[in-house]
Amino acid sequence: MSTSERHVRLFRNGRNQALRIPRELELEGEEALIYKEGDRLIVEPIHKGRLLALLASLDPLTEPFPNIDDDLPPLDDVQL
């Protein structure tokens, strides 16, 4: 077993199957995604706000965006 693996026991919590997550394997935050891949149960933390924090830390763009309308034919006038 690697150091990030632990043997745990499953138990019932009402109608749900549950397990206790050892302290060294705790996830950040208060929400997670859970799904199965074959016989494996995958639990991933949901990191809210990390994308916005990353975008806020980036330098603003200095290059102007290209004008993509230059090569388009003119629009027809529509009479309604």
Distance bins in CASP14 RR format, pairs under 12 A and 6 or more apart:
PFRMAT RR
TARGET T0000
AUTHOR 0000-0000-0000
RMODE 2
METHOD distances of the structure
MODEL  1
1 7 1 0 0 1 0 0 0 0 0 0 0
2 24 0 0 0 0 0 1 0 0 0 0 0
2 25 0 0 0 0 0 1 0 0 0 0 0
3 22 0 0 0 0 0 1 0 0 0 0 0
3 24 0 0 0 0 1 0 0 0 0 0 0
3 25 0 0 0 0 0 1 0 0 0 0 0
4 22 0 0 0 0 0 1 0 0 0 0 0
4 24 1 0 0 1 0 0 0 0 0 0 0
4 25 1 0 0 1 0 0 0 0 0 0 0
4 26 0 0 0 0 0 1 0 0 0 0 0
5 22 0 0 0 0 0 1 0 0 0 0 0
5 24 0 0 0 0 0 1 0 0 0 0 0
5 25 0 0 0 0 1 0 0 0 0 0 0
6 19 0 0 0 0 0 1 0 0 0 0 0
6 20 0 0 0 0 1 0 0 0 0 0 0
6 21 0 0 0 0 1 0 0 0 0 0 0
6 22 1 0 1 0 0 0 0 0 0 0 0
6 23 0 0 0 0 0 1 0 0 0 0 0
6 24 1 0 0 1 0 0 0 0 0 0 0
6 25 1 0 0 1 0 0 0 0 0 0 0
6 26 0 0 0 0 0 1 0 0 0 0 0
7 19 0 0 0 0 0 1 0 0 0 0 0
7 20 0 0 0 0 0 1 0 0 0 0 0
7 22 0 0 0 0 1 0 0 0 0 0 0
7 25 0 0 0 0 0 1 0 0 0 0 0
8 17 0 0 0 0 0 1 0 0 0 0 0
8 18 0 0 0 0 0 1 0 0 0 0 0
8 19 1 0 1 0 0 0 0 0 0 0 0
8 20 1 0 0 1 0 0 0 0 0 0 0
8 21 1 0 0 1 0 0 0 0 0 0 0
8 22 1 0 0 1 0 0 0 0 0 0 0
8 24 0 0 0 0 0 1 0 0 0 0 0
8 25 0 0 0 0 1 0 0 0 0 0 0
8 41 0 0 0 0 0 1 0 0 0 0 0
9 17 0 0 0 0 0 1 0 0 0 0 0
9 18 0 0 0 0 1 0 0 0 0 0 0
9 19 1 0 0 1 0 0 0 0 0 0 0
9 20 0 0 0 0 1 0 0 0 0 0 0
9 22 0 0 0 0 0 1 0 0 0 0 0
10 16 0 0 0 0 0 1 0 0 0 0 0
10 17 1 0 1 0 0 0 0 0 0 0 0
10 18 1 0 0 1 0 0 0 0 0 0 0
10 19 1 0 1 0 0 0 0 0 0 0 0
10 20 0 0 0 0 1 0 0 0 0 0 0
10 41 0 0 0 0 0 1 0 0 0 0 0
11 17 1 0 0 1 0 0 0 0 0 0 0
11 18 1 0 1 0 0 0 0 0 0 0 0
11 19 1 0 0 1 0 0 0 0 0 0 0
11 20 0 0 0 0 1 0 0 0 0 0 0
12 18 1 0 0 1 0 0 0 0 0 0 0
12 19 0 0 0 0 0 1 0 0 0 0 0
13 19 0 0 0 0 1 0 0 0 0 0 0
13 20 0 0 0 0 0 1 0 0 0 0 0
16 34 0 0 0 0 0 1 0 0 0 0 0
17 34 0 0 0 0 0 1 0 0 0 0 0
17 41 0 0 0 0 1 0 0 0 0 0 0
18 34 0 0 0 0 0 1 0 0 0 0 0
18 41 0 0 0 0 0 1 0 0 0 0 0
19 25 0 0 0 0 0 1 0 0 0 0 0
19 34 0 0 0 0 0 1 0 0 0 0 0
19 41 0 0 0 0 1 0 0 0 0 0 0
19 43 0 0 0 0 1 0 0 0 0 0 0
20 26 0 0 0 0 0 1 0 0 0 0 0
21 27 1 0 0 1 0 0 0 0 0 0 0
21 32 0 0 0 0 1 0 0 0 0 0 0
21 34 0 0 0 0 0 1 0 0 0 0 0
21 41 0 0 0 0 0 1 0 0 0 0 0
21 43 0 0 0 0 1 0 0 0 0 0 0
21 45 0 0 0 0 0 1 0 0 0 0 0
25 43 0 0 0 0 1 0 0 0 0 0 0
25 45 0 0 0 0 0 1 0 0 0 0 0
26 32 0 0 0 0 0 1 0 0 0 0 0
26 43 0 0 0 0 0 1 0 0 0 0 0
26 45 0 0 0 0 1 0 0 0 0 0 0
27 33 0 0 0 0 0 1 0 0 0 0 0
27 34 0 0 0 0 0 1 0 0 0 0 0
27 42 0 0 0 0 0 1 0 0 0 0 0
27 43 1 0 0 1 0 0 0 0 0 0 0
27 44 0 0 0 0 1 0 0 0 0 0 0
27 45 1 0 1 0 0 0 0 0 0 0 0
27 46 0 0 0 0 1 0 0 0 0 0 0
27 47 0 0 0 0 1 0 0 0 0 0 0
28 44 0 0 0 0 0 1 0 0 0 0 0
28 45 1 0 1 0 0 0 0 0 0 0 0
28 46 0 0 0 0 1 0 0 0 0 0 0
28 47 1 0 0 1 0 0 0 0 0 0 0
28 48 0 0 0 0 0 1 0 0 0 0 0
28 50 0 0 0 0 0 1 0 0 0 0 0
29 44 0 0 0 0 0 1 0 0 0 0 0
29 45 1 0 0 1 0 0 0 0 0 0 0
29 46 1 0 0 1 0 0 0 0 0 0 0
29 47 1 0 0 1 0 0 0 0 0 0 0
29 48 0 0 0 0 1 0 0 0 0 0 0
29 49 0 0 0 0 0 1 0 0 0 0 0
29 50 0 0 0 0 0 1 0 0 0 0 0
30 45 0 0 0 0 1 0 0 0 0 0 0
30 46 0 0 0 0 1 0 0 0 0 0 0
30 47 0 0 0 0 0 1 0 0 0 0 0
30 48 0 0 0 0 1 0 0 0 0 0 0
31 43 0 0 0 0 0 1 0 0 0 0 0
31 44 0 0 0 0 0 1 0 0 0 0 0
31 45 1 0 0 1 0 0 0 0 0 0 0
31 46 1 0 1 0 0 0 0 0 0 0 0
31 47 0 0 0 0 1 0 0 0 0 0 0
31 48 1 0 0 1 0 0 0 0 0 0 0
32 41 0 0 0 0 0 1 0 0 0 0 0
32 42 0 0 0 0 1 0 0 0 0 0 0
32 43 1 0 1 0 0 0 0 0 0 0 0
32 44 1 0 0 1 0 0 0 0 0 0 0
32 45 1 0 1 0 0 0 0 0 0 0 0
32 46 1 0 0 1 0 0 0 0 0 0 0
32 47 0 0 0 0 0 1 0 0 0 0 0
32 48 0 0 0 0 0 1 0 0 0 0 0
33 41 0 0 0 0 0 1 0 0 0 0 0
33 42 1 0 0 1 0 0 0 0 0 0 0
33 43 1 0 0 1 0 0 0 0 0 0 0
33 44 1 0 1 0 0 0 0 0 0 0 0
33 45 0 0 0 0 1 0 0 0 0 0 0
33 46 1 0 0 1 0 0 0 0 0 0 0
33 47 0 0 0 0 0 1 0 0 0 0 0
34 40 0 0 0 0 0 1 0 0 0 0 0
34 41 1 0 0 1 0 0 0 0 0 0 0
34 42 1 0 0 1 0 0 0 0 0 0 0
34 43 1 0 1 0 0 0 0 0 0 0 0
34 44 1 0 0 1 0 0 0 0 0 0 0
34 45 0 0 0 0 0 1 0 0 0 0 0
34 46 0 0 0 0 0 1 0 0 0 0 0
35 41 1 0 0 1 0 0 0 0 0 0 0
35 42 1 0 1 0 0 0 0 0 0 0 0
35 43 0 0 0 0 1 0 0 0 0 0 0
35 44 0 0 0 0 1 0 0 0 0 0 0
36 42 1 0 0 1 0 0 0 0 0 0 0
36 43 0 0 0 0 0 1 0 0 0 0 0
37 43 0 0 0 0 0 1 0 0 0 0 0
37 44 0 0 0 0 0 1 0 0 0 0 0
47 53 0 0 0 0 1 0 0 0 0 0 0
47 54 0 0 0 0 0 1 0 0 0 0 0
49 55 0 0 0 0 1 0 0 0 0 0 0
49 56 0 0 0 0 1 0 0 0 0 0 0
50 56 0 0 0 0 0 1 0 0 0 0 0
50 57 0 0 0 0 0 1 0 0 0 0 0
51 57 0 0 0 0 0 1 0 0 0 0 0
51 58 0 0 0 0 0 1 0 0 0 0 0
52 58 0 0 0 0 0 1 0 0 0 0 0
55 61 0 0 0 0 0 1 0 0 0 0 0
69 75 0 0 0 0 1 0 0 0 0 0 0
END
